[in-house]
Amino acid sequence: MKLVNRAAVAAGLVVGLLLGLLGVPVAATAASGTFDSVKLTKIADGYSFANNPVDPNNSNGIVGVRDLVGFEIQATTTGAVDGATMTLKKPSCWVWDASVDQNLTFSLNGGQTTGSVAHPDADTIVVTWTQAANGVVLTQPFRAKAGEGCADGSTWTPELTVTDDSGTRTQTLPAITVRSVASADISLQAVGAPSIQASHWFAGPEFGPGGAGPALVQRWDIRLQPDTLSKVG
């Protein structure tokens, strides 16, 4: 007759069950609630205009190297939203300004919300967003800088990806073009005579008595090509 230790069997079953549960991946908590609307707005594509020949204003779709582009996010709710995410990605040559974390951790102009900012990599910002019902939340401006590694004529098409209880959707803004040099050549020319008249001796009566020749004329041509201009921003 074979005796079975029921307590040991029961303990083994419990341990096996626990190990099995530990081996099962835990799903991330899904967002609940749906935004009525979420809007990404470009508020400025350039902040520095002094001595900047490549970007004369802040709303022309152009930004100079080392200058900033500013955005706001506005979210509207009827019912409460919990655990939604908003994602922004930039080109690798751009740099998130230090104010990004301050502005996107909900230093807000109005409404009631909480959240956190994560940087999965150097180019990506993910905002986890929880917002009270019947509210409008508008973030203060947050900014990204066109770095010196951005090529002249390169573009960034800003895109906001929003995930809530209704699914995932995106909003795309018009492209922003980076300018690092003037778009046309600059040409300067100066012509002048020397301070002392030069004399040359030539044979022939056409040069007058004694053969005095015409005065020399000096001329300087200065031409700046785009590839010789330093980057401006």
Buried (B, 14 or more C-beta within 10 A) or exposed (E): EEEEEEEEEEEEEEEEEEEEEEEEEEEEEEBBBBBEEBBBBBBBBBBBEEEBBBBEEBEEBBBBBBBBBBBBBBBBBEBBBBBBBBBBBBBEBBBBBEBBBEBBBBEBEEBBBEBEBEEEEEBEBBBBBBBBEEBBBBBBBBBBBBBEEBEBEBEBEBBBBBBBBEEEEEBEBEEBBBBBBBEEEEEEEEEEEEEEEEEEEEEEEEBEEEBBEEEEEEEEEEEEEEEEBEBBB
